[in-house]
Amino acid sequence: MNIDIGTLTRRLLSFNTINPPGDERACAHYLGALLEPAGYETRYYEFADKRSTLIARLAGSRDSLPICFTGHLDTVPLGAAPWAGDPFAGETDGDKLFGRGTSDMKSGVAAMVAMALRLAQAANRQTGITLIFTAGEETTCEGATHVAGLHGVLGKAGAIVAGEPSANVPYIAHKGCLRYAINFSGIAAHGSMPDQGVNAIYKAADAIKKLEKFDFAVPAHPLLGKPTLAVTMMAAGSAINMIPGEASVRMDIRTLPGQTEAEICQKLEAALGGDVELQFLNGAASISTDENHEWVRTVFDIMERCTGKRPAPDGATYFTDCSVLTPAYGYPPTIILGPGEPELAHKTDEFCYISKIELAAEAYTEIARRWCDV
């Protein structure tokens, strides 16, 4: 079965899967309805109402580890800035396809489905294919965590391809993520008598200045660089004429392979001092694959033929569902490879190049053919 990849991407964009609140059920079942007639066994798993993850499997003729292709169905909100067009209509301008989720990452999902339908027609397929299309990736891999925790659901995999936006450059590593809240206590007072209170905002400001200069004291990763820390949210005060008795800030940390939450928490507490309540919110693991792995070299060969340029080892600053799936599968070689533009993810007027979606489908098809001995 052949399918027009631009049409498929536009259809996926028409499903409003913004997270929060998240509603991936209809999109997941639409994809399942495409895959089932082609011979895929499909199952749906919900960690909350309408929060569906689809797992689809195509068997091979021999007992060997399948290859896993994965992507997520949820998108981030539209943001405060107005869009130039309808973010769910899939409007085009030349080679550009606009809409929320074009780059991150419904274009990657569409390319994977196109590949999956092509491989289903191969009568001499030796090895199986597993597709995992998750709910809730944007909120720290909720769907992937859910299915990974269900006994016997994931099965096994010998390699993983994640279709996150990489502009069709294969990444062999990505950073992890840790998120914290810091709560500060003061003493509320009348705004005209600040000496009668303790201003929690001033405490927060002191901590923020320390965080701005925080040093992780770890060497840079050859592909991912240094870990980063950003204070991203602050809340304080209930009235303009009151000294605030409480304040809180939230921060986003991007980690390197080998860093642990316990180690980072200890360093933060030492840097901030004892009068601080540090609250861990959530996190995702970093991942890395050896650039000399045989399968990685095969993928690089394929991408060199597809693009005319030999890829150099590279990594992503963002995290993916591989934070969960790679360890759950026993750390098989993992590559992040998708048609979306990394710098357009989460932005207003997000778009993807249709030509790159088509190229991704070709690359996925060849990667799958090699793995499945077609």
C-alpha positions, -999 to 999 in steps of 0.1 A, spaced: 0 0 0 14 34 -10 3 66 6 9 102 -2 32 114 26 22 150 24 -15 141 26 -8 118 56 11 145 74 -17 170 69 -42 145 82 -21 139 114 -19 177 119 -57 179 118 -59 160 151 -56 184 180 -32 166 203 -20 196 222 -6 185 256 -18 196 281 -45 184 282 -36 158 256 -60 137 235 -40 113 213 -67 86 211 -83 95 178 -49 100 161 -36 67 174 -66 48 162 -64 65 128 -29 52 124 -39 18 136 -66 17 110 -40 23 83 -16 -3 96 -40 -32 104 -50 -39 68 -13 -41 59 -8 -69 84 3 -51 116 -10 -63 149 -21 -32 168 -26 -26 205 -36 6 224 -26 15 259 -39 45 279 -23 60 310 -53 83 313 -86 90 295 -79 95 257 -41 93 263 -35 65 239 -1 50 229 -2 27 198 21 -3 195 20 -20 161 40 -51 152 48 -68 119 63 -103 123 94 -116 104 100 -151 92 127 -159 117 132 -155 154 154 -124 156 152 -91 173 129 -66 155 138 -30 148 118 -4 167 106 29 151 91 54 176 76 88 176 51 108 197 16 120 188 12 149 213 23 185 206 30 215 227 5 243 230 2 270 203 18 297 225 8 333 231 18 347 197 -8 346 169 -2 322 140 -2 335 104 -25 306 94 -46 277 108 -22 256 129 -42 224 122 -49 229 85 -15 218 71 -12 249 48 17 249 24 39 275 8 61 259 -18 81 231 0 70 243 34 42 226 54 29 246 83 12 236 115 16 227 151 36 194 152 49 196 116 85 194 128 79 180 163 70 155 152 40 144 131 62 146 100 84 119 115 54 97 124 40 101 88 74 90 73 75 60 96 40 49 86 49 53 50 79 31 56 59 6 75 33 2 47 61 -3 22 78 -30 43 45 -48 48 45 -56 11 79 -74 12 72 -111 10 108 -121 20 110 -100 51 132 -119 76 129 -98 107 101 -80 124 92 -43 128 78 -26 159 62 8 158 56 27 190 36 60 187 33 74 222 11 98 241 25 123 265 61 126 254 61 164 258 54 159 295 84 138 303 76 106 284 44 97 302 31 73 275 65 55 271 69 52 308 34 36 310 39 10 284 75 2 297 59 -5 330 34 -30 317 46 -66 318 54 -81 284 40 -52 264 72 -38 248 87 -71 238 123 -69 225 142 -47 201 176 -49 185 178 -12 175 157 20 179 150 48 155 133 79 170 118 103 145 123 135 165 133 166 145 169 164 134 166 178 98 175 142 87 209 143 105 213 111 125 220 119 162 236 92 183 231 109 217 208 132 235 208 151 268 186 142 297 164 165 317 159 173 354 133 198 367 131 213 401 111 238 421 127 259 448 103 273 475 113 302 496 96 312 529 95 348 542 72 367 565 43 386 551 38 423 561 21 455 550 38 471 520 43 503 540 62 485 567 88 462 549 109 461 580 81 441 597 84 413 572 109 391 554 106 395 516 106 360 500 113 376 466 147 389 478 155 353 489 145 340 455 166 367 438 197 358 457 192 321 448 186 330 411 219 349 410 237 319 424 220 296 399 231 319 370 267 311 379 262 275 389 290 252 377 283 215 372 321 208 375 320 181 348 339 179 315 320 186 283 306 157 264 322 153 229 288 155 212 265 172 237 288 198 252 282 209 287 251 205 309 229 235 312 207 251 338 180 277 332 156 293 356 123 293 336 95 302 359 89 324 390 59 330 412 55 353 442 33 378 458 -5 382 461 -9 419 462 11 450 453 9 464 488 20 432 506 55 420 514 54 384 500 58 356 525 63 330 498 81 327 465 90 299 442 112 294 411 114 265 387 144 254 367 152 232 337 185 213 337 198 194 307 222 166 317 249 145 302 253 107 302 267 97 335 252 125 356 227 114 383 199 133 399 213 126 434 247 141 424 232 172 409 208 177 438 237 176 462 256 202 442 226 225 440 220 223 477 256 231 484 256 261 461 223 275 474 229 270 511 208 254 538 178 278 538 163 264 506 137 238 499 146 220 467 118 199 452 124 174 424 96 175 399 104 151 370 132 141 347 143 120 317 175 101 311 202 110 286 213 83 261 243 77 240 254 50 214 289 42 203 296 59 169 316 28 159 287 4 164 282 -16 132 245 -6 128 253 31 134 279 29 106 252 12 84 227 41 91 254 67 83 261 49 50 224 50 41 222 87 50 253 95 30 236 79 -1 203 97 7 218 132 12 251 131 -7 270 140 25 286 118 51 271 125 85 294 134 114 286 121 149 262 145 166 237 147 194 205 165 205 201 190 233 165 178 239 153 145 253 131 118 236 111 88 245 143 69 241 151 81 277 126 54 286 126 29 257 164 25 253 169 13 289 137 -7 288 149 -26 258 183 -32 274 202 -4 257 202 -14 220 219 10 196 197 41 193 195 69 166 174 100 166 166 108 129 136 128 118 126 152 90 116 181 113 137 212 119 151 212 155 151 250 157 114 252 148 101 228 174 77 245 198 77 278 178 49 298 164 43 291 126 62 258 130 68 242 96 86 212 80 99 208 45 79 182 25 110 171 6 126 162 39 96 141 50 99 122 17 136 118 22 130 105 57 106 79 45 131 67 20 158 66 46 136 47 71 126 23 43 162 15 36 171 12 73 143 -12 77 151 -32 46 187 -37 58 176 -47 92 149 -71 79 171 -86 52 147 -76 25 
